[in-house]
Amino acid sequence: MKTILIADDEPAVLTMTALFLQMAGYASLKAADGPEAMEILQANPAVDALISDIRMPGMTGFELGRAVRALDSSMPILLMSGFAGHTREDSQGLFEQQNIQFLPKPFTANQLLASLEMLFAMQVA
């Protein structure tokens, strides 16, 4: 069973995303922000992927993604946001790396799982 770390400052999104993953057979760990996600990741090296909101207080999803990549250069990362104003420049090169995708909010369970499965397929290729 793969374990997915979810970071989002919206409790409803965090709960819904974890439920979608659970229904698909994934285990999940939840963090309310980037620093908490880094603590969880450092305490649980068996995390298989990160799903993170881009806009969070304290540490953005872009910053979290770069910090995760410093620990594990191949970890699949799915960044999500309901804010349409994000650009590739905002990511400071993060989207040019392997195994990173973007998922716009709101999303369905099928969209979430398809994006995650695509990331895992990229990892194998």
N, C-alpha and C positions, 0 to 999 in steps of 0.2 A: 504494500500500500504506500503510495507516495504522500508525502507531507508537504502542504502548501502553507506558507506564511502570508497572512493577509494584513495589510496596514491601511487603515482608513480612520479618519477622525469622526466619521458619522456612524454612530452605533447601529443604526438600521441597515446601512450598507454592509457593515462588517458582519452582522448577523445573517443577512440575506446571502451574502457571498459564501459564508461558511456553510450555510444550509444547502446551497446549490452544490458545493463541493462534496459534502457528506452524502447527498443523494446519488452522486456519481461514483462513490467509493473512495474518495480521497479523505485523508485526515487533514485537519487544519489547525493552525495556531493563529491567534488574533492579537493584534497590537493596535492601540489607539493613536499612535504617532510613530514617526521615524526612529527616535531614540529608543522607544520601547521595542520596536521591531529589531533593531540592532542588538539589544540585550537578549532577546529571544533567540535570534540567529546564533549568537555567540555561545549560548547555553545549549543549543540544539543543532549541532553540526550536520544532522541527517536531514535537514530541510531540503526539499527537492526543487522548489520554485518560490518566487516572490510575486505576489499580486499587491500593488500599491496604488493608492490614490496619488495624484500629482500634487494637488493643493492641500497641504496639511500645515498646521502651525508648527514652528520650531525646526522642522526639517522637511523639505519638499520631497516628493517622490523621485525627482531627478537626483537630488542629493543622496537620498537613500539608495537609489540604484547604483550610483557611483561608489558608495561605501560598501555595498554588497559585492560589487565587482572587484573591489580591492581585496576582499576575502576569498571570493570564488569567481574567477574570471569566466566561468562557463554556466553559472546558474541562470536558468530561464527567468526572465522578468516580464511581467505583464503590468504595464502602467495604465491607469484608467482615470478618466476625468469627465465631469459634466460641463466643464468650461471649454468653450470652443476656441479660445484665444491662444492656445499653446502652439508654439512653432518649433521647428527643428532647432532653431538657434537657441531657444530656451533650454533645450536638453543638453547643450554643450557637448554634442557628439555622442550622446548616449544611444540615440536611435540608430546610429551607424554601426553599432556593435552587434555581434551575433546574439541570437536568442532573446531579443527584446521586441515586444509588440505593444501596440496601443489599443485600448478598448474604450470607446466612448460610453458614457453613462447617459441615460439609463440603458441597461443591457438585460437580455434574457438569460436564463440558465443555459440554453443552447449556445448562445453567442459566447458566453464565458467559457464554457467547456470546449468549444471549437477552437477558441484562441489559445487556451491552455494546451490542448492536444497538438496544435500546430507548433507551439514552442517545444514541446517534448520531441516531436518529429524532427525538428531542426537540430536538436541536440544530438540525435542519433546519426544524422546525415554527415 
